[in-house]
Amino acid sequence: MHLKSLQILGFKSFAKKTVFEFARGITAIVGPNGSGKSNVADSIRWVMGEQSIKTLRGKKSEDVIFAGSDKKARLGMAEVSLELDNSDKKVPINYNELLISRKIYRSGESDYLINGAKSRLVDVNSLLTKANFGHRTYSVIGQGMIDNFLMATPQERKEFFEEASGVKQYQIKKNEALNKFNGTWQNLGILNVKLSEMEPQLKLLTRQAKKLEKRKKIEQELYHARLEYYSKYWREIDNKFLAHKKKLDEYVSEQNKAHVITESLKNQVKHIVQDSVVNEKIEKLREKQQIAMEDKMKLKENLLHLKMKLANEMRQVVMNVKNISYNELENINREIEYIDMRHKKLIGLLTRENNAKIIVEEITDINKKVDEILQFIKPYIKKEIINIQQESFKNIETRESIASGEEEIQKRDKEIVKIQIEIKKLTEEDQRNRSGLWQAQQAYQDEQNRLNNINAKMNDVRVELARVETKRYDLRQEINNELGSLGALAQYQDDGTDITNEQKTIFENRINKFKTELAVIGGIDPEIEAEYVAVKERYDFLMNQTTDLKNALDSLKKLVNDLDNTIKKQMKESFNEINKYFQKYFNELFIGGRAELVLMQEKEFEQEEKIEDEESAFDEKKISINFFQEKSKKNGYAGIEVKATPPGKKLKSIAALSGGERALTSIALICAIISANPSPFVLLDEVDAALDEINSIRFAEILNELAHKTQFIVITHNRATMEKAKLLYGVTIGNDGISKLVSLKFEIAKQYINR
């Protein structure tokens, strides 16, 4: 890596855009005093991030902007760009060229750009540090810095050597790591405070959450117990209800059937009872029979009178013919009186009774008695006597009447028999109907009894069904209250086994036990769980953050220790090498003498290493504090002492050196640093101003020797130095107060001279 060009616009005396192009080797910038040569060095220092306006020879930031002159107005901004060749990728970016720019405006706004992209100062410092140069290192050595470096305190030299030895990038990383360590440790402290504040709340919420969890568990067990209990109980009640309902439905069906049958029988009975056609016919026939019977009785009565009259006449004849004993006559009289009594009875029956059968029987019996009497008296009457008697009858009408009466009686008998036959037929028909009525009435009565029995059973079933339905309704309400709805029972896989009274008691005791436990726990806000989860998640998050921060602290400790070891190792190696080159160049410049660099307080540094190994004996907080405090110290040593003794002298302090000796000593040290750890380029601003001609030649030789290691830009008035340069820039300033540039390449100039 080397410097390719420098572009300046509006920076101090360079009001117009000025471009410096540099080649490898030595480039000299010359010009009269006040022409603006040192402004070139200031511009390089400024573009590389210098923040000290005092170092830039100003009082405020806008002093770097062209302030104007009598002929040129002041400018509103200044810009400097530094172009570096990065083909060797010394700076780890994917560009072969690195362009660093810085702008500032009078308003105070400032921008850094890396290859045209806005960047931060820390990014610029990081890139430059990785390339092993920067505005505070030996890359830019301005006027007075030679003497100041040598006369600086050991602590100030220490910072210079850190950059010179190439450990600055590690030092920056270490400082960043320490800053992160400090920030992480502070964050850890904040987290610990937050955790300590959250712990009481979390403990309370944990207890509440455990109670809530226990409550949920009991509620779940209670729910399952209720589910099993009510499922079995409901199935039992529901089955009873359905069974009674089914039985009632069966009875209702039987009742309906019985009603149908009863109504049918009732209608049948009613039809039979109301069927009066046969009865009317019978009644009419009976009336007709009665009339015939009455006529017959009248006829028979008349016939009987006629026969009695005839009998009396015949008795007179008989008495005349044959004597009859008294007893026989008494018997006949009694028989006649009996017939007369029966006759009167018949007449009474005809007036009172309406039963033809009885009347017929009476008439038949009377006729039989009359015939018996006639048979009894027949032997006692001779034929002749009868004939005589018959002939002697004076009343022919009586005989005719008897004959006519008998004929009429026969007609009436036939008529009565015919009527009786009709009555019998109708009676038989009526009897058949009457028999069907009885059967129908009996069937109706039986069916009515069966219906009454069914109704009685239905009433019993209805009473039982009402009782079960009441229990079923109450159980449904209880299930709705306990489980939310009857549909919840579908969640339980019922095995179909019936629940006994003993099991009911066990379930009820178990449910009451769960309810008692819930009452003991009491009501807990359900939001407690959400709050507990939120606080627990927050607490766990903070605990994880704490763990991560502790791990980060351990990682940062390891990183800082590794960087410390790297710094110590590289510093030690660089220091030894610089010390060796310092002695070499001191001898070359002074033609003898002794020079040495000495680290101060090295024993304390070793003691501190032992302390670091014993850190485990302290608690974590003290370890973090001690670690930060110890690691915040630079490298464990206080500074670097420079010892230099020119040949032929005995000096106890470098302060005793003359100005020229101090300049030579400083140059020897700078050359030693460049040799040990070369920077991509080094700008020297009149570092050889205090040298005499011989030492200037020696200095020029050393620069020429080192030119193959690094690129030199030298602002000088020394001819010997100019002779070693490959490129010479002349800086002048006109009446307008603006610096101008004149360049010359010695190789081209020599060609013109040789012509």
NORFENWO-V864257 format. One record per residue. N is the residue number from 1. SS is DSSP state (2 for helix, 1 for strand, 0 for the rest). PSI is psi in radians with two decimals (* if undefined). Layout:
BEGIN
((N,SS,PSI) (N,SS,PSI))
END
This chain:
BEGIN
((1,0,2.42) (2,1,2.90) (3,1,2.18) (4,1,-0.79) (5,1,2.84) (6,1,2.18) (7,1,2.23) (8,1,2.32) (9,1,2.00) (10,0,0.18) (11,1,2.01) (12,0,-2.07) (13,0,-0.14) (14,1,1.37) (15,0,-0.61) (16,0,2.79) (17,0,2.17) (18,1,2.32) (19,1,2.19) (20,1,2.21) (21,1,2.30) (22,0,2.59) (23,0,2.91) (24,0,2.68) (25,0,-2.47) (26,1,2.29) (27,1,2.22) (28,1,2.43) (29,1,2.10) (30,1,2.88) (31,0,2.90) (32,0,2.86) (33,0,2.38) (34,0,0.05) (35,0,-0.29) (36,0,0.29) (37,2,-0.79) (38,2,-0.37) (39,2,-0.46) (40,2,-0.80) (41,2,-0.71) (42,2,-0.66) (43,2,-0.69) (44,2,-0.77) (45,2,-0.70) (46,2,-0.74) (47,2,-0.41) (48,0,0.13) (49,0,0.27) (50,0,2.27) (51,0,-0.25) (52,0,1.92) (53,0,-0.52) (54,0,-0.71) (55,0,-0.54) (56,0,0.18) (57,0,0.83) (58,0,3.11) (59,0,-0.51) (60,0,2.87) (61,2,-0.58) (62,2,-0.07) (63,2,-0.29) (64,2,-0.17) (65,1,2.47) (66,0,2.12) (67,0,-0.12) (68,0,2.94) (69,0,-3.03) (70,0,-0.51) (71,0,-0.09) (72,0,2.21) (73,0,2.72) (74,0,2.74) (75,0,2.78) (76,0,-0.17) (77,1,2.81) (78,1,2.51) (79,1,2.35) (80,1,2.35) (81,1,2.37) (82,1,2.06) (83,1,2.20) (84,1,2.51) (85,1,2.08) (86,0,0.55) (87,0,-0.44) (88,0,0.02) (89,0,0.65) (90,0,-0.61) (91,0,2.15) (92,0,1.23) (93,0,2.77) (94,0,0.85) (95,0,2.43) (96,0,-0.26) (97,1,2.49) (98,1,2.05) (99,1,1.97) (100,1,2.21) (101,1,2.64) (102,1,2.34) (103,1,2.60) (104,1,2.49) (105,1,2.74) (106,0,-0.37) (107,0,-0.18) (108,0,-0.19) (109,0,2.51) (110,1,2.50) (111,1,2.51) (112,1,2.44) (113,1,2.39) (114,1,1.97) (115,0,0.73) (116,0,-0.14) (117,1,2.39) (118,1,2.40) (119,1,3.12) (120,0,2.82) (121,2,-0.65) (122,2,-0.57) (123,2,-0.70) (124,2,-0.81) (125,2,-0.66) (126,2,-0.78) (127,2,-0.77) (128,2,-0.63) (129,2,-0.70) (130,2,-0.50) (131,0,-0.02) (132,0,0.67) (133,0,2.83) (134,0,3.07) (135,0,-0.33) (136,0,0.00) (137,0,-3.01) (138,0,0.02) (139,0,-0.59) (140,1,1.90) (141,1,1.90) (142,0,-3.06) (143,0,2.35) (144,0,-0.25) (145,2,-0.45) (146,2,-0.93) (147,2,-0.69) (148,2,-0.65) (149,2,-0.74) (150,2,-0.63) (151,2,0.04) (152,0,2.87) (153,0,2.77) (154,2,-0.60) (155,2,-0.70) (156,2,-0.66) (157,2,-0.58) (158,2,-0.82) (159,2,-0.71) (160,2,-0.73) (161,2,-0.56) (162,2,-0.74) (163,2,-0.68) (164,2,-0.53) (165,0,-0.04) (166,0,0.21) (167,0,0.09) (168,2,-0.70) (169,2,-0.64) (170,2,-0.60) (171,2,-0.70) (172,2,-0.79) (173,2,-0.69) (174,2,-0.78) (175,2,-0.72) (176,2,-0.74) (177,2,-0.70) (178,2,-0.68) (179,2,-0.75) (180,2,-0.69) (181,2,-0.81) (182,2,-0.80) (183,2,-0.72) (184,2,-0.75) (185,2,-0.70) (186,2,-0.74) (187,2,-0.67) (188,2,-0.71) (189,2,-0.74) (190,2,-0.75) (191,2,-0.72) (192,2,-0.68) (193,2,-0.81) (194,2,-0.73) (195,2,-0.74) (196,2,-0.58) (197,2,-0.58) (198,2,-0.43) (199,2,-0.82) (200,2,-0.76) (201,2,-0.73) (202,2,-0.69) (203,2,-0.78) (204,2,-0.82) (205,2,-0.59) (206,2,-0.78) (207,2,-0.79) (208,2,-0.72) (209,2,-0.66) (210,2,-0.73) (211,2,-0.76) (212,2,-0.70) (213,2,-0.75) (214,2,-0.71) (215,2,-0.77) (216,2,-0.71) (217,2,-0.79) (218,2,-0.73) (219,2,-0.66) (220,2,-0.79) (221,2,-0.73) (222,2,-0.73) (223,2,-0.78) (224,2,-0.68) (225,2,-0.80) (226,2,-0.73) (227,2,-0.81) (228,2,-0.79) (229,2,-0.93) (230,2,-0.50) (231,2,-0.83) (232,2,-0.76) (233,2,-0.77) (234,2,-0.72) (235,2,-0.73) (236,2,-0.89) (237,2,-0.74) (238,2,-0.69) (239,2,-0.73) (240,2,-0.79) (241,2,-0.80) (242,2,-0.65) (243,2,-0.82) (244,2,-0.68) (245,2,-0.71) (246,2,-0.77) (247,2,-0.73) (248,2,-0.70) (249,2,-0.68) (250,2,-0.78) (251,2,-0.68) (252,2,-0.71) (253,2,-0.78) (254,2,-0.71) (255,2,-0.75) (256,2,-0.77) (257,2,-0.78) (258,2,-0.70) (259,2,-0.78) (260,2,-0.82) (261,2,-0.78) (262,2,-0.79) (263,2,-0.65) (264,2,-0.81) (265,2,-0.69) (266,2,-0.78) (267,2,-0.65) (268,2,-0.81) (269,2,-0.80) (270,2,-0.69) (271,2,-0.75) (272,2,-0.79) (273,2,-0.71) (274,2,-0.15) (275,0,1.65) (276,0,0.12) (277,2,-0.84) (278,2,-0.78) (279,2,-0.71) (280,2,-0.75) (281,2,-0.80) (282,2,-0.74) (283,2,-0.75) (284,2,-0.79) (285,2,-0.71) (286,2,-0.68) (287,2,-0.76) (288,2,-0.74) (289,2,-0.74) (290,2,-0.74) (291,2,-0.78) (292,2,-0.70) (293,2,-0.73) (294,2,-0.76) (295,2,-0.80) (296,2,-0.75) (297,2,-0.68) (298,2,-0.75) (299,2,-0.78) (300,2,-0.65) (301,2,-0.79) (302,2,-0.79) (303,2,-0.68) (304,2,-0.74) (305,2,-0.73) (306,2,-0.74) (307,2,-0.64) (308,2,-0.71) (309,2,-0.77) (310,2,-0.65) (311,2,-0.71) (312,2,-0.77) (313,2,-0.72) (314,2,-0.59) (315,2,-0.62) (316,2,-0.69) (317,2,-0.78) (318,2,-0.78) (319,2,-0.54) (320,2,-0.54) (321,2,-0.82) (322,0,2.46) (323,0,2.32) (324,0,2.44) (325,0,2.79) (326,2,-0.73) (327,2,-0.66) (328,2,-0.67) (329,2,-0.66) (330,2,-0.72) (331,2,-0.75) (332,2,-0.72) (333,2,-0.76) (334,2,-0.67) (335,2,-0.73) (336,2,-0.74) (337,2,-0.69) (338,2,-0.74) (339,2,-0.71) (340,2,-0.72) (341,2,-0.73) (342,2,-0.60) (343,2,-0.79) (344,2,-0.69) (345,2,-0.70) (346,2,-0.73) (347,2,-0.70) (348,2,-0.66) (349,2,-0.69) (350,2,-0.51) (351,2,-0.48) (352,2,-0.78) (353,0,2.80) (354,0,0.49) (355,0,1.89) (356,2,-0.56) (357,2,-0.80) (358,2,-0.71) (359,2,-0.76) (360,2,-0.75) (361,2,-0.76) (362,2,-0.80) (363,2,-0.76) (364,2,-0.74) (365,2,-0.70) (366,2,-0.80) (367,2,-0.70) (368,2,-0.77) (369,2,-0.72) (370,2,-0.73) (371,2,-0.65) (372,2,-0.74) (373,2,-0.73) (374,2,-0.70) (375,2,-0.59) (376,2,-0.73) (377,2,-0.15) (378,2,-0.70) (379,0,-0.44) (380,0,-0.01) (381,0,2.15) (382,0,2.72) (383,2,-0.74) (384,2,-0.69) (385,2,-0.72) (386,2,-0.78) (387,2,-0.75) (388,2,-0.79) (389,2,-0.80) (390,2,-0.71) (391,2,-0.48) (392,2,-0.13) (393,0,2.26) (394,0,-0.45) (395,0,1.68) (396,2,-0.55) (397,2,-0.59) (398,2,-0.76) (399,2,-0.74) (400,2,-0.68) (401,2,-0.68) (402,2,-0.77) (403,2,-0.79) (404,2,-0.68) (405,2,-0.75) (406,2,-0.67) (407,2,-0.77) (408,2,-0.68) (409,2,-0.73) (410,2,-0.73) (411,2,-0.76) (412,2,-0.64) (413,2,-0.75) (414,2,-0.75) (415,2,-0.73) (416,2,-0.74) (417,2,-0.75) (418,2,-0.76) (419,2,-0.68) (420,2,-0.68) (421,2,-0.77) (422,2,-0.76) (423,2,-0.68) (424,2,-0.76) (425,2,-0.86) (426,2,-0.61) (427,2,-0.77) (428,2,-0.74) (429,2,-0.75) (430,2,-0.67) (431,2,-0.70) (432,2,-0.77) (433,2,-0.71) (434,2,-0.65) (435,2,-0.74) (436,2,-0.62) (437,2,-0.73) (438,2,-0.79) (439,2,-0.73) (440,2,-0.75) (441,2,-0.69) (442,2,-0.77) (443,2,-0.70) (444,2,-0.74) (445,2,-0.75) (446,2,-0.79) (447,2,-0.63) (448,2,-0.71) (449,2,-0.75) (450,2,-0.70) (451,2,-0.72) (452,2,-0.68) (453,2,-0.75) (454,2,-0.76) (455,2,-0.70) (456,2,-0.80) (457,2,-0.70) (458,2,-0.69) (459,2,-0.73) (460,2,-0.77) (461,2,-0.69) (462,2,-0.72) (463,2,-0.81) (464,2,-0.71) (465,2,-0.71) (466,2,-0.72) (467,2,-0.80) (468,2,-0.68) (469,2,-0.64) (470,2,-0.80) (471,2,-0.68) (472,2,-0.73) (473,2,-0.80) (474,2,-0.70) (475,2,-0.67) (476,2,-0.79) (477,2,-0.72) (478,2,-0.72) (479,2,-0.73) (480,2,-0.67) (481,2,-0.66) (482,2,-0.65) (483,2,-0.10) (484,0,-0.74) (485,0,2.81) (486,2,-0.46) (487,2,-0.33) (488,2,-0.41) (489,2,-0.33) (490,2,-0.31) (491,2,-0.39) (492,0,2.27) (493,0,1.60) (494,0,2.32) (495,0,-0.06) (496,0,-0.07) (497,0,2.51) (498,0,2.67) (499,0,2.28) (500,0,2.92) (501,2,-0.62) (502,2,-0.74) (503,2,-0.65) (504,2,-0.76) (505,2,-0.72) (506,2,-0.79) (507,2,-0.78) (508,2,-0.72) (509,2,-0.70) (510,2,-0.75) (511,2,-0.76) (512,2,-0.61) (513,2,-0.79) (514,2,-0.71) (515,2,-0.69) (516,2,-0.74) (517,2,-0.70) (518,2,-0.67) (519,2,-0.64) (520,2,-0.74) (521,2,-0.67) (522,0,3.06) (523,0,2.34) (524,0,2.33) (525,0,2.17) (526,0,-0.40) (527,2,-0.28) (528,2,-0.70) (529,2,-0.80) (530,2,-0.71) (531,2,-0.73) (532,2,-0.77) (533,2,-0.77) (534,2,-0.82) (535,2,-0.71) (536,2,-0.75) (537,2,-0.75) (538,2,-0.75) (539,2,-0.80) (540,2,-0.69) (541,2,-0.79) (542,2,-0.64) (543,2,-0.73) (544,2,-0.71) (545,2,-0.69) (546,2,-0.77) (547,2,-0.77) (548,2,-0.71) (549,2,-0.67) (550,2,-0.75) (551,2,-0.68) (552,2,-0.69) (553,2,-0.76) (554,2,-0.74) (555,2,-0.72) (556,2,-0.65) (557,2,-0.82) (558,2,-0.75) (559,2,-0.80) (560,2,-0.74) (561,2,-0.72) (562,2,-0.75) (563,2,-0.67) (564,2,-0.79) (565,2,-0.72) (566,2,-0.79) (567,2,-0.79) (568,2,-0.78) (569,2,-0.86) (570,2,-0.64) (571,2,-0.73) (572,2,-0.78) (573,2,-0.81) (574,2,-0.72) (575,2,-0.78) (576,2,-0.71) (577,2,-0.74) (578,2,-0.70) (579,2,-0.69) (580,2,-0.82) (581,2,-0.57) (582,2,-0.78) (583,2,-0.66) (584,2,-0.93) (585,2,-0.49) (586,2,-0.76) (587,2,-0.65) (588,2,-0.69) (589,2,-0.63) (590,2,-0.03) (591,0,0.99) (592,0,-2.88) (593,0,3.12) (594,1,2.49) (595,1,2.55) (596,1,2.53) (597,1,2.39) (598,1,2.24) (599,1,2.38) (600,0,2.58) (601,0,0.72) (602,2,-0.57) (603,2,-0.69) (604,2,-0.64) (605,2,-0.76) (606,2,-0.66) (607,2,-0.66) (608,2,-0.59) (609,2,-0.68) (610,2,-0.67) (611,2,-0.70) (612,2,-0.61) (613,2,-0.38) (614,0,0.23) (615,2,-0.44) (616,2,-0.23) (617,2,-0.21) (618,0,2.81) (619,0,2.95) (620,2,-0.72) (621,2,-0.80) (622,2,-0.64) (623,2,-0.79) (624,2,-0.76) (625,2,-0.83) (626,2,-0.72) (627,2,-0.81) (628,2,-0.75) (629,2,-0.75) (630,2,-0.75) (631,2,-0.30) (632,2,-0.38) (633,0,2.65) (634,0,-1.58) (635,0,0.30) (636,0,0.04) (637,0,2.67) (638,0,-0.63) (639,0,-2.94) (640,1,2.24) (641,1,2.36) (642,1,2.19) (643,1,2.19) (644,1,2.26) (645,1,1.87) (646,0,2.80) (647,0,2.38) (648,0,0.11) (649,0,2.73) (650,0,1.82) (651,0,2.36) (652,0,-0.39) (653,0,2.57) (654,2,-0.34) (655,2,-0.33) (656,2,-0.13) (657,0,2.65) (658,0,3.00) (659,2,-0.75) (660,2,-0.67) (661,2,-0.68) (662,2,-0.69) (663,2,-0.78) (664,2,-0.71) (665,2,-0.75) (666,2,-0.73) (667,2,-0.70) (668,2,-0.72) (669,2,-0.73) (670,2,-0.76) (671,2,-0.61) (672,2,-0.73) (673,2,-0.77) (674,2,-0.68) (675,2,-0.74) (676,2,-0.66) (677,0,1.37) (678,0,2.42) (679,0,2.73) (680,0,-0.67) (681,1,2.73) (682,1,2.24) (683,1,2.14) (684,1,2.06) (685,1,1.64) (686,0,0.75) (687,0,-0.29) (688,0,0.28) (689,0,-0.55) (690,0,0.04) (691,0,2.60) (692,0,-3.12) (693,2,-0.73) (694,2,-0.80) (695,2,-0.51) (696,2,-0.70) (697,2,-0.75) (698,2,-0.75) (699,2,-0.73) (700,2,-0.66) (701,2,-0.73) (702,2,-0.74) (703,2,-0.75) (704,2,-0.61) (705,2,-0.64) (706,2,-0.13) (707,0,-0.39) (708,0,-0.22) (709,0,-0.56) (710,0,2.95) (711,1,2.28) (712,1,2.32) (713,1,2.01) (714,1,2.13) (715,1,2.02) (716,0,2.83) (717,0,0.06) (718,0,2.21) (719,2,-0.68) (720,2,-0.68) (721,2,-0.68) (722,2,-0.63) (723,2,-0.50) (724,2,-0.19) (725,0,2.53) (726,0,-0.45) (727,1,2.34) (728,1,2.17) (729,1,2.29) (730,1,2.29) (731,1,2.22) (732,1,2.94) (733,1,2.34) (734,0,-2.96) (735,0,-0.35) (736,0,-0.02) (737,0,0.34) (738,0,2.28) (739,1,2.44) (740,1,2.81) (741,1,2.36) (742,1,2.22) (743,1,2.71) (744,1,2.22) (745,1,2.15) (746,2,-0.57) (747,2,-0.75) (748,2,-0.67) (749,2,-0.70) (750,2,-0.62) (751,2,-0.71) (752,2,-0.64) (753,2,-0.73) (754,2,-0.46) (755,0,*))
END
